[in-house]
Amino acid sequence: MPDRTDIPSPESAKAMIQTHSPASIRKRFLSFAGSGLLGLGMMAFTLLQSPPQTQAQDFDVQVLTTELKRPWGLAFLPDGDMLVTERNGTLALVSPDGTVNRLDGVAPVAPDGQGGLLDIALSPDFARDQRLYFSYSRPFSNGESGTALATAVLDRTGQAITDWTNLFTINRPTDSGRHFGSRLVMRGDGTLFMTVGDRADRDRAQDPNDHAGSILRLNLDGSVPEDNPFVGQDGYQPEIWSIGHRNPQGAALHPETGELWTVEHGARGGDEINKPEAGRNYGWPVISYGRHYSYLPIGEGTHKEGLEQPRYYWDPSIAPSGLSFYHGDLFPQWKGSLFVGALKDQKLIRLNLDGDEIIGEQIYLEKQYGRIRDVRQGPDGALWLLTDSSKGRLLRLVPKD
């Protein structure tokens, strides 16, 4: 029988959801939960001693534009312009002064629910080939859709993108409009990572013959890297890097180690920071620090042999989207930090790291600008944010004068 001592009752789960403790405290609470009144007393003491810190705003926020339509992903061009994907299927070119022009040439997407035109990344050789990569919900004639990868070429003269080519689509499209993922991260070795959600069918995340609920690693032409962990194994999709993910909407490479880090949505609680490693299983929905929206338990608890633990988690959920390491010079006090955007909680979170361990959490911009969809460090060293709205903002954070 699995150990269920770390799963509270529905009533106590609801009480937990209404608190605001950092993930490290949640972990300590769970270790006490089987210890009766002593555990509850220690939990209460810890919650009082170590709340997350809301920080004074020691930076200025520049609003470049408020005219973006549900923006999702951001890429910086070498000349200072920016490309922003909009979930309805348009691609916006934003100048440094905030002028917005929309480019022709994007193929049809399925802007259903959480789907649409999602992330964007520049080719590693962009200065030569002007090539862009997109993740999106690809529509099919039967009404189904699936997370897909495409490439196209930027034509600045024609104010368009050309030669849209689909490179890869997950193997089981469905008619669900939920949990597409999807972030793109260039790895620097001629491959990229693409995150894929479980398509709101949680058991798919534990099926290695299904692309849903996984991190994928692909060559830049959409083919399979020969050193992927499941290449040649029967019953496994060879594009898969890791499985057991619910809906990862943030991903970034560590600037020093080159390792992939991701952030993914939990259900009612259990949002996770993970460092996905090749061939590993990150547990969803067998283990989780959250509960179903009905308050019923998820799976078998929080731990199980052979399943990986998150680096950090939130309970209650913040609804994370966007992830970026900061390694610039404008904010020396932020160097080495990990930034996460929050949709539901409408805030920017800074996580302090000691090696691979997350040791602190600070909160910025809470309820000031709405739902934060994407977080990027720009080539100028500023921190850039996209807000999720029909009048979406592009924000630039810079030091105070």
C-alpha positions, 0 to 999 in steps of 0.5 A: 500500500502507498504511504498516505500519511502526507495527504490531508483531509479535504477540509485541511487541504482547503485550509492549506490552499488559503495560506501563503507559505513558500514551497520549502515550508510546505515540504517541511509541513508534509514531513510533519503531517504524520506526527500528530499534534506535534507536527501541526504545532511545528507547522504553525510555528514555521509558517509564522517564521518564514513567509515569502517576502514582498519586495519594495520596487527598487526598479522602474517599469517602462510600458512600451505598449498596451496594444498586444492581443493575448501575447504569449512569447517574446524574442529579441532581434539583433537590431533592437526590435522584438517579435511577440506571438499573439495567441490568436495567430498573429505575429507582432513586430515591436520597435524599441519605441513601442510601435506595433506592426503585424506580419503576414505569413503565419499559418492557421492555428487553433486558438481554442481555449489555451491553444494558439500561436505560442512560443517563438525562438530565433535560429542559432544562426539567425544573422545568416538565415533569418529563421524563426521557430514557433510552437503552436496548436496545429488544427486538423480538419476533424476539429482536433489539434495538437502541439506542433513545431514549425519554422519560417523565415523573417522577411523584413523588407516585405514585413512578413514571414515566409516559407512556413513549414511544419516540422513536428506534431505530437502523435495524438491530437484531440479536440481538447483546448487545454494543456498544450504547453509550450515553450521552446529552448535552443540548446546550443548543440543543434537541438531544441527542447519543446515542452508539451502539456498532458492535453488535460488527460492526465494519464497520458503523461505516464505513457512513454508512447505518447508525446503529451505530458513530456519534454521533447528534444528535437533536431532543428529540422524536426528529426530525432537526435540519436542520443535521446534517451529512448531512441530504439526502445519499443513502446517509447516515442524517440523524441521524448526527453522526460515524462510525467509533466502536467503543463509546462509553460516556462523553460530556460537553460541555466546560463552556467551549466546549460541544464534545462529548468522548467516550471509547470502548472499543478492542479489545485496546488502543486505548481512545480520547478523541475530540472528535467534530466534525460529519461527521468519521470517527474511523477504527474499524475502518480505523485503531486503536491496538489489536489484535484479541483474537487479537493480529492487526492491526486495519485499516491501521495507526494513521493514514490520510488523511481519518480523525481521530486521537484526542485520547488513547488507552490501550494496554493497554485500561482499558475506559473508561465514564463521562466528566465535566469538572470545573468545581466549587469543592470541588476547585479543583486539579481545575478543568479536568480530565477524569475517566474511569471504568475498568471492567477496571482498576477505577480513576478517571483524571484527565486534565490538559488544556492547551486541547484537549491532554491533557498528563498522567494521574493515577490514583485509587482503583485496585482499591478499589471495583471497576468504575467505570461512571459519573462525574458532577460533582454540583450540590454540586461533589462528584464522584460515581461508580457502580460496576458490580456486583450490589451496586453502589455510589453514591460521593461524593468530597469534600475531606478534613476 
